[in-house]
Amino acid sequence: MSKSLSQFKQLADAEEYFEFFELPYDAQIVNVNRLHILKKFSQYVREIDAHSGDLSDEEKLSQYCAALQQAYDVFLSSTPLEQKLFKVFNEKPKNVVMLTDINSD
């Protein structure tokens, strides 16, 4: 069965993406890093879309498949805290003085 971009655009869950592309995955890794994998994947998809030019749907889906695998692989050797994909990881706490900010004279 041939896969289409319209089918791809209907997907919502991480598992659906892996099943659509027929990629193997560890359910435990996906359960722990679900939002981070999807966020990283969406970043890769935006890059592909920005530079895809005249790619056919089949070529685009092939690149999306590689992007999902790459996003998954990132979290096999890294943590969400190391990747800092979400705003909360990059914001400095307000009304907090960090010990590193205190100078002794």
DRENDO-1510 file (C-alpha; in Angstrom, 1 decimal, always signed):
<recs>
REC; n; res; u; v; w
REC; 1; MET; +0.0; +0.0; +0.0 .
REC; 2; SER; +1.4; +3.4; -1.0 .
REC; 3; LYS; +1.6; +6.1; +1.6 .
REC; 4; SER; +0.6; +9.7; +1.0 .
REC; 5; LEU; +1.2; +13.1; +2.5 .
REC; 6; SER; -2.5; +13.4; +3.3 .
REC; 7; GLN; -2.3; +10.2; +5.3 .
REC; 8; PHE; +0.9; +11.5; +7.0 .
REC; 9; LYS; -0.9; +14.8; +8.0 .
REC; 10; GLN; -3.6; +12.8; +9.7 .
REC; 11; LEU; -1.2; +11.2; +12.2 .
REC; 12; ALA; -1.1; +12.5; +15.8 .
REC; 13; ASP; +0.5; +10.0; +18.2 .
REC; 14; ALA; +4.2; +9.1; +18.2 .
REC; 15; GLU; +3.4; +5.4; +17.8 .
REC; 16; GLU; +1.3; +6.2; +14.7 .
REC; 17; TYR; +4.3; +7.9; +13.1 .
REC; 18; PHE; +6.6; +4.9; +13.8 .
REC; 19; GLU; +3.9; +2.5; +12.5 .
REC; 20; PHE; +3.3; +4.7; +9.4 .
REC; 21; PHE; +7.0; +4.6; +8.5 .
REC; 22; GLU; +7.4; +1.0; +9.7 .
REC; 23; LEU; +10.2; +2.0; +12.0 .
REC; 24; PRO; +11.1; -0.2; +15.0 .
REC; 25; TYR; +11.0; +1.5; +18.3 .
REC; 26; ASP; +11.2; +0.7; +22.0 .
REC; 27; ALA; +7.9; +1.6; +23.6 .
REC; 28; GLN; +9.6; +2.5; +26.9 .
REC; 29; ILE; +11.9; +5.1; +25.2 .
REC; 30; VAL; +8.9; +6.6; +23.4 .
REC; 31; ASN; +6.8; +6.6; +26.6 .
REC; 32; VAL; +9.5; +8.5; +28.5 .
REC; 33; ASN; +10.5; +10.9; +25.7 .
REC; 34; ARG; +7.3; +11.2; +23.6 .
REC; 35; LEU; +6.9; +15.0; +23.6 .
REC; 36; HIS; +10.6; +15.5; +23.0 .
REC; 37; ILE; +10.8; +13.1; +20.1 .
REC; 38; LEU; +7.8; +14.7; +18.5 .
REC; 39; LYS; +9.2; +18.2; +19.1 .
REC; 40; LYS; +12.6; +17.3; +17.6 .
REC; 41; PHE; +10.8; +15.5; +14.7 .
REC; 42; SER; +8.7; +18.6; +14.0 .
REC; 43; GLN; +11.8; +20.7; +13.9 .
REC; 44; TYR; +13.3; +18.4; +11.3 .
REC; 45; VAL; +10.1; +18.4; +9.3 .
REC; 46; ARG; +10.1; +22.2; +9.2 .
REC; 47; GLU; +13.7; +22.1; +7.9 .
REC; 48; ILE; +12.8; +19.6; +5.2 .
REC; 49; ASP; +9.7; +21.6; +4.2 .
REC; 50; ALA; +11.8; +24.8; +4.0 .
REC; 51; HIS; +14.4; +23.2; +1.7 .
REC; 52; SER; +12.3; +20.6; -0.1 .
REC; 53; GLY; +11.9; +22.6; -3.3 .
REC; 54; ASP; +10.5; +20.3; -6.0 .
REC; 55; LEU; +10.6; +17.0; -4.1 .
REC; 56; SER; +7.9; +14.5; -4.9 .
REC; 57; ASP; +5.6; +13.4; -2.1 .
REC; 58; GLU; +7.4; +10.1; -2.0 .
REC; 59; GLU; +10.8; +11.8; -1.6 .
REC; 60; LYS; +9.5; +14.1; +1.1 .
REC; 61; LEU; +8.0; +11.1; +3.0 .
REC; 62; SER; +11.4; +9.3; +2.7 .
REC; 63; GLN; +13.1; +12.4; +4.3 .
REC; 64; TYR; +10.4; +12.6; +7.0 .
REC; 65; CYS; +11.0; +8.9; +7.8 .
REC; 66; ALA; +14.7; +9.6; +8.2 .
REC; 67; ALA; +13.9; +12.6; +10.3 .
REC; 68; LEU; +11.8; +10.5; +12.7 .
REC; 69; GLN; +14.5; +8.0; +13.0 .
REC; 70; GLN; +17.0; +10.7; +13.7 .
REC; 71; ALA; +14.8; +12.3; +16.3 .
REC; 72; TYR; +14.3; +9.0; +18.1 .
REC; 73; ASP; +18.0; +8.3; +18.0 .
REC; 74; VAL; +18.8; +11.6; +19.7 .
REC; 75; PHE; +17.0; +10.4; +22.8 .
REC; 76; LEU; +18.8; +7.0; +22.8 .
REC; 77; SER; +21.9; +8.8; +23.8 .
REC; 78; SER; +20.7; +12.2; +25.2 .
REC; 79; THR; +18.2; +13.5; +27.7 .
REC; 80; PRO; +15.4; +16.1; +27.3 .
REC; 81; LEU; +17.3; +18.3; +29.7 .
REC; 82; GLU; +20.4; +18.2; +27.5 .
REC; 83; GLN; +18.4; +18.9; +24.3 .
REC; 84; LYS; +16.4; +21.8; +25.9 .
REC; 85; LEU; +13.7; +21.7; +23.2 .
REC; 86; PHE; +11.0; +23.4; +25.3 .
REC; 87; LYS; +10.9; +27.0; +26.5 .
REC; 88; VAL; +10.8; +25.9; +30.2 .
REC; 89; PHE; +14.3; +24.5; +29.9 .
REC; 90; ASN; +15.7; +27.8; +28.6 .
REC; 91; GLU; +14.0; +30.2; +31.0 .
REC; 92; LYS; +15.9; +31.6; +33.9 .
REC; 93; PRO; +13.8; +31.4; +37.1 .
REC; 94; LYS; +12.4; +34.7; +38.2 .
REC; 95; ASN; +12.8; +36.0; +41.8 .
REC; 96; VAL; +15.6; +33.5; +42.4 .
REC; 97; VAL; +19.2; +34.4; +43.2 .
REC; 98; MET; +21.6; +31.7; +42.0 .
REC; 99; LEU; +24.7; +30.9; +44.1 .
REC; 100; THR; +26.8; +31.5; +41.0 .
REC; 101; ASP; +25.4; +35.1; +40.8 .
REC; 102; ILE; +26.6; +36.0; +44.3 .
REC; 103; ASN; +30.0; +37.7; +44.3 .
REC; 104; SER; +32.1; +37.9; +47.4 .
REC; 105; ASP; +34.3; +41.0; +47.8 .
</recs>
